[in-house]
Amino acid sequence: MTRVLNEQSAPRAYLPPVRLPHLDGIRGMAALYVAIFHAYQMELFLTPALDPGRARLFLFLKPLCMGHYAVTVFIVLSGYCLMLPVARAGGDYTLKGGMAGYYRRRARRILPAFYASVLLTMALLPLTRLGWTAALAAGLPGVHAALSVPAPARLLGQFLSHCVLINNGIPIASESLVKFSNNTPLWSVATEWQIYFLFPALLLPVLRRFGPWCSIFAGILVSVGFAHAFGGRYAMACPWMLGVFGLGMLGALITHAPDTRYAALRGMRHWGKLSALLLLVFVGFGVTHLGFYRLYPALVDLALGFAVMCGLVSLAGAGLPHASRGQRWCGAFFSAPAVCALGGFSYSLYLLHYPLLILSQGWLSRYCPSLYAVDAILLGPVMAGIVIIAWLFSRAFELPFMGERAKASRRPAPAAALVIADEAAFPKPVL
């Protein structure tokens, strides 16, 4: 693998792409967690009150209750990955191919699969309602209320808002969030798409002029201010994710920028220990006090974003001889071929899992003899089937629109690919 952190280049001289397989692995596990979280969430909604047996089961599964925060992980990874080639080039941090080339690459990567998922979502809505109508007729209460058919004009408005990626409610005057009832997670794609536009228009110019810390604070101030403006109407779109994206940018600068001011940061010890401690506290407190997190969403997402950024900095040295056992284990896990393969179609898994889950649950609830069977089938065979469908969907609507380098990145990486730095770049052990 190319050893990147000690390479020097003139401004605007872009180095060959670097392969970081653990990023795909993290992305894949986050997408799978979101899918399992929504299955867990839907099962809770099946009956007004859980019987004692199912209550114990879902108490055991309670660590699955934090699906929103996987979106935070996605945003940090996006900031890290998009900043990576810019950071490695150094100089004045310009985008390869300019803004037009950047927007074209983002559109090819995001839009075809997104539009295909929107059409599939609409196509599945009648079949989903039919299944839940049958379940309701059998006397089973549940999430059917969320599947009421809106008026044709409203359904058309939902469709059009998704087509232009403003389905997170920005800047739709009458909506705080526009969503299909059988595919609610699509709101976050709109938020991320809007962040993509602000990356070269706001964050990079501030970075060039005032440095990375000002870039991060600018993103946080602008986005948090926007979240509280207009009576908080846009808060559901989580605009503070722009600041979270900025944390990912900082992680890429620390691990890959040739500037000496970042060398001191990446030479600092205990990045991994700090990340592990913050993540353990975050998950442990969130499982027992999730309501508290919902009171301060911007602060919580930013705190998690910082923890994930610390982890990315630590994993950058996972292949070094003096890496800690924890670094090596985490690097090996997230770089494992199966985990990386999951990351290769994680976007499709995120786009499709919700309508397929809610469709399956409606029909299973109608014909399965017990809710325990619904629980087991939804979390087992149905989840496996959704993963397979997402892989096929990715082959049809993601892979054809990728460049050759992006396609090559989906192939299993050799073990040596973990070595992305050397002793000169990391003069001290990074733990």
C-alpha positions in Angstrom: 0.0 0.0 0.0 1.1 3.5 -0.7 2.8 5.1 2.3 1.2 8.4 2.3 1.9 10.3 5.5 5.5 11.1 4.8 5.0 12.1 1.2 5.5 15.7 0.2 3.9 17.2 -2.8 3.5 20.7 -4.3 0.1 22.4 -4.0 -2.5 21.0 -6.4 -0.4 17.9 -7.2 -2.8 15.2 -6.3 -1.3 11.9 -5.1 -2.7 8.5 -6.2 -5.7 7.4 -4.2 -4.9 5.7 -0.9 -6.7 2.5 0.2 -8.1 2.6 3.7 -10.2 -0.6 4.0 -11.1 0.1 7.7 -13.2 3.0 6.5 -15.4 0.7 4.5 -15.7 -1.7 7.4 -16.8 1.0 9.8 -19.4 2.2 7.2 -20.7 -1.3 6.7 -21.1 -2.0 10.4 -22.9 1.3 10.9 -25.3 0.6 8.1 -26.0 -2.9 9.5 -26.6 -1.4 12.9 -29.1 1.0 11.5 -31.0 -1.8 9.8 -31.1 -3.9 13.0 -32.1 -0.9 15.1 -35.1 -0.3 12.9 -36.1 -4.0 13.1 -35.8 -3.7 16.9 -37.8 -0.4 16.9 -40.6 -1.8 14.7 -41.0 -4.9 17.0 -41.5 -2.6 19.9 -44.4 -0.9 18.1 -46.3 -4.1 17.4 -48.3 -4.1 20.6 -49.3 -1.4 23.1 -47.7 -3.3 25.9 -45.0 -6.1 25.8 -45.6 -9.3 27.6 -43.0 -10.2 30.2 -41.1 -12.5 27.9 -40.7 -10.0 25.1 -40.0 -7.3 27.6 -37.0 -9.2 28.8 -35.9 -9.9 25.3 -36.0 -6.2 24.3 -34.3 -5.2 27.5 -31.4 -7.5 26.4 -31.5 -5.8 23.0 -31.6 -2.3 24.3 -28.0 -1.4 23.1 -29.7 -1.4 19.6 -31.8 1.7 20.6 -29.3 4.3 19.3 -29.7 4.0 15.5 -29.7 7.8 14.9 -26.1 8.0 16.0 -25.0 5.7 13.2 -25.9 8.7 11.0 -23.4 10.7 12.9 -20.7 8.1 12.2 -21.6 8.3 8.5 -21.2 12.1 8.5 -17.8 11.9 10.2 -16.6 9.3 7.6 -17.9 11.5 4.8 -15.9 14.5 6.1 -12.8 12.3 6.5 -13.1 10.7 3.1 -13.8 13.9 1.1 -11.0 15.8 2.9 -8.5 13.0 2.4 -7.3 13.8 -1.2 -7.4 17.5 -0.4 -5.3 17.0 2.8 -2.8 14.8 1.1 -2.3 17.4 -1.7 -1.5 20.1 0.9 -0.9 23.6 -0.4 -4.1 25.7 -0.6 -6.5 22.7 -0.2 -8.1 22.9 -3.6 -10.5 20.2 -5.0 -9.3 18.0 -7.7 -11.2 19.0 -10.9 -12.5 22.2 -9.2 -15.9 22.6 -7.8 -17.6 21.4 -11.0 -15.7 18.1 -10.9 -16.3 17.6 -7.3 -20.1 18.1 -7.6 -20.2 15.8 -10.6 -18.4 13.1 -8.7 -20.8 13.5 -5.8 -23.9 13.4 -8.0 -22.7 10.2 -9.7 -22.1 8.6 -6.4 -25.3 9.6 -4.6 -28.1 10.3 -7.0 -28.6 7.1 -9.2 -29.1 4.8 -6.2 -31.1 7.4 -4.3 -33.6 7.9 -7.1 -33.9 4.2 -7.7 -34.7 3.7 -4.0 -37.3 6.5 -4.1 -39.1 4.8 -7.0 -38.9 1.4 -5.2 -40.2 3.0 -2.1 -43.2 4.3 -3.9 -43.8 1.0 -5.7 -43.8 -0.9 -2.4 -46.2 1.4 -0.6 -49.4 -0.3 -1.9 -48.2 -3.8 -1.1 -47.0 -2.7 2.4 -50.4 -1.2 3.2 -52.2 -4.3 1.9 -50.1 -6.4 4.3 -50.8 -4.2 7.3 -54.5 -3.9 6.4 -54.6 -7.7 6.6 -52.8 -7.7 9.9 -55.2 -5.1 11.3 -58.2 -7.2 10.2 -56.7 -10.1 12.1 -56.9 -8.0 15.3 -53.2 -7.0 15.6 -52.6 -3.3 16.4 -49.3 -1.8 15.4 -47.6 0.7 13.2 -50.3 0.6 10.5 -51.3 4.2 11.5 -48.0 5.4 9.9 -49.0 3.9 6.6 -52.2 5.8 5.9 -52.3 7.0 2.4 -51.8 10.8 2.1 -53.8 12.8 -0.3 -52.5 12.6 -3.9 -51.2 16.2 -3.8 -49.3 15.5 -0.6 -47.9 12.2 -1.9 -46.7 14.1 -5.1 -45.1 16.7 -2.9 -43.2 14.0 -0.9 -42.0 12.5 -4.2 -40.9 15.8 -5.6 -39.1 16.9 -2.4 -37.1 13.7 -2.6 -36.3 14.2 -6.2 -34.6 17.5 -5.4 -33.2 16.3 -2.1 -35.0 18.8 0.2 -36.9 16.1 1.9 -35.3 17.0 5.2 -37.6 20.1 5.2 -35.1 22.7 4.0 -36.4 25.0 2.7 -40.0 23.8 2.5 -42.1 26.3 4.3 -44.9 24.0 5.5 -42.7 21.0 6.6 -40.1 20.4 9.1 -39.4 17.0 7.6 -40.8 15.4 4.5 -40.8 11.6 4.5 -42.4 8.6 3.0 -44.1 6.7 5.8 -42.4 3.5 4.6 -38.9 4.9 4.2 -38.2 7.5 6.8 -34.4 7.3 6.9 -34.1 9.0 3.5 -34.1 12.4 5.3 -30.5 12.0 6.2 -29.4 11.7 2.5 -30.8 15.2 1.9 -28.9 16.6 4.9 -25.7 15.0 3.7 -26.2 16.2 0.2 -26.6 19.8 1.4 -23.4 19.4 3.5 -21.6 18.3 0.3 -22.5 21.7 -1.2 -21.3 23.6 1.8 -18.0 21.8 2.0 -16.3 23.7 -0.9 -18.5 26.8 -0.5 -17.9 27.4 3.3 -15.7 25.0 5.1 -12.7 24.9 2.7 -12.5 28.7 2.2 -12.5 29.2 6.0 -9.9 26.5 6.3 -7.6 28.1 3.7 -7.9 31.6 5.3 -8.1 30.9 9.0 -7.1 27.3 9.6 -8.9 24.0 10.7 -10.2 25.1 14.1 -11.9 28.1 12.6 -13.4 25.9 9.9 -14.9 23.6 12.4 -16.2 26.4 14.6 -17.7 28.1 11.6 -19.5 25.0 10.6 -20.8 24.5 14.1 -21.9 28.1 14.6 -23.6 28.4 11.2 -25.4 25.0 11.5 -26.4 25.3 15.2 -27.6 28.8 14.6 -29.7 27.7 11.6 -31.1 24.8 13.7 -32.4 27.4 16.3 -33.6 30.0 13.7 -37.1 30.2 12.4 -38.5 28.9 15.7 -36.5 25.6 15.4 -38.5 24.5 12.4 -35.4 23.0 10.7 -34.0 21.2 13.8 -35.3 17.8 12.6 -33.0 18.1 9.6 -30.0 18.1 12.1 -28.2 20.9 10.4 -25.4 20.8 13.0 -24.2 17.7 11.1 -22.1 20.3 9.2 -20.0 20.7 12.3 -19.8 16.9 12.7 -18.6 16.8 9.0 -15.9 19.4 9.9 -14.6 17.0 12.6 -14.1 14.3 10.0 -12.2 16.9 7.9 -9.9 17.6 10.9 -9.3 13.8 11.3 -8.1 13.6 7.6 -5.8 16.6 8.1 -4.3 15.1 11.3 -3.5 11.8 9.7 -2.6 12.7 6.1 -1.7 16.4 5.7 2.0 17.0 5.1 1.9 20.3 7.0 4.2 20.1 10.1 1.5 21.5 12.4 -0.5 18.3 11.9 2.5 16.1 12.5 2.6 17.1 16.2 -1.1 16.2 16.5 -0.8 12.8 14.9 2.2 12.1 17.1 0.2 12.6 20.3 -0.4 9.5 22.3 -3.7 7.9 23.5 -6.0 8.8 20.5 -7.3 5.3 20.7 -7.8 5.2 24.4 -9.5 8.6 24.3 -11.9 7.3 21.6 -12.6 4.1 23.4 -13.3 5.8 26.7 -15.6 8.4 25.0 -17.5 5.7 23.1 -18.0 3.5 26.1 -19.4 6.4 28.1 -21.5 7.5 25.2 -23.1 4.1 24.7 -23.4 3.2 28.3 -25.1 6.5 29.3 -27.2 6.5 26.1 -28.7 3.1 26.7 -30.0 4.2 30.1 -30.6 7.9 29.5 -31.6 8.2 25.9 -34.2 10.8 26.7 -31.4 13.1 28.0 -29.6 12.8 24.7 -32.7 13.9 22.9 -32.8 17.1 24.9 -29.4 18.2 23.6 -29.1 16.6 20.1 -26.5 19.0 18.7 -24.2 18.6 21.6 -24.6 14.8 21.7 -23.9 14.4 17.9 -20.8 16.7 18.1 -19.5 14.8 21.1 -19.9 11.5 19.3 -18.4 13.0 16.2 -15.2 13.9 18.2 -15.0 10.4 19.6 -15.2 8.8 16.2 -12.7 11.3 14.8 -10.2 10.2 17.6 -10.8 6.6 16.6 -10.0 7.3 12.9 -6.8 9.0 13.9 -5.8 6.0 16.0 -6.7 3.5 13.3 -4.4 5.4 10.9 -1.5 3.8 12.7 -3.0 0.4 13.1 -0.5 -1.2 10.8 2.6 0.3 12.4 5.1 -2.0 14.3 4.6 -0.1 17.5 0.7 -0.1 17.3 -1.1 -1.3 20.4 -3.0 -4.5 20.6 -6.3 -2.6 20.6 -5.3 -0.7 17.5 -4.3 -3.9 15.7 -7.4 -5.7 16.7 -9.7 -2.9 15.7 -7.8 -2.4 12.4 -8.0 -6.1 11.6 -11.7 -6.3 12.4 -12.8 -3.4 10.3 -10.4 -4.4 7.5 -11.6 -8.0 7.4 -12.8 -8.9 3.8 -16.4 -9.7 4.9 -16.7 -6.5 6.9 -15.2 -4.4 4.0 -17.5 -6.1 1.6 -20.5 -5.0 3.7 -19.2 -1.5 3.5 -19.1 -1.7 -0.3 -22.8 -1.7 -0.5 -23.7 0.0 2.8 -25.3 2.9 1.0 -27.8 0.6 -0.7 -28.4 -1.2 2.6 -29.2 2.1 4.2 -31.5 3.2 1.4 -33.5 0.0 1.2 -33.7 -1.6 4.6 -36.6 0.3 6.0 -39.3 -0.3 3.3 -38.3 -3.9 3.1 -38.5 -4.3 6.9 -41.9 -2.7 7.3 -43.2 -4.7 4.3 -42.0 -8.0 5.8 -43.3 -7.2 9.2 -46.8 -6.5 8.0 -47.1 -9.8 6.2 -45.3 -11.7 9.0 -47.6 -10.2 11.6 -50.6 -11.4 9.6 -49.5 -15.1 9.2 -47.1 -15.9 12.0 -48.7 -17.6 15.0 -46.8 -15.6 17.6 -44.9 -12.3 18.0 -41.9 -14.2 19.1 -41.8 -15.8 15.7 -42.1 -12.4 14.0 -39.2 -11.2 16.2 -36.9 -14.1 15.2 -37.7 -14.1 11.5 -37.4 -10.3 11.2 -34.0 -10.2 13.0 -32.7 -13.4 11.3 -33.8 -14.5 7.8 -35.4 -11.3 6.8 -32.3 -9.3 7.7 -30.2 -11.7 5.8 -32.5 -11.3 2.8 -32.3 -7.5 3.0 -28.5 -7.7 2.9 -28.6 -9.8 -0.2 -31.2 -7.5 -1.9 -29.1 -4.5 -1.0 -26.0 -6.1 -2.6 -27.9 -6.8 -5.8 -29.3 -3.3 -5.8 -25.8 -1.9 -5.4 -24.6 -3.9 -8.4 -27.4 -2.4 -10.5 -27.5 1.2 -9.3 -24.2 2.0 -7.6 -21.4 0.1 -9.3 -22.2 1.1 -12.9 -21.8 4.8 -11.9 -18.4 4.4 -10.2 -15.1 5.1 -11.7 -12.5 2.3 -12.2 -10.7 3.3 -9.0 -13.8 3.2 -6.9 -14.7 -0.2 -8.3 -11.2 -1.5 -7.5 -11.6 -0.3 -4.0 -14.4 -2.8 -3.5 -12.0 -5.7 -4.1 -10.5 -7.3 -0.9 -7.4 -5.5 0.3 -4.2 -7.3 1.1 -3.2 -7.4 4.8 -0.4 -4.9 4.0 -3.0 -2.3 3.1 -3.3 -1.6 6.8 0.1 0.1 6.7 -0.7 3.7 5.7 2.0 5.4 7.7 5.6 4.9 8.8 7.9 5.7 11.6 8.8 9.1 10.3 5.2 10.2 10.2 4.3 8.8 13.6 7.5 9.4 15.7 5.7 8.4 18.9 3.5 5.4 19.6 -0.1 6.3 18.8 -2.4 4.3 21.2 
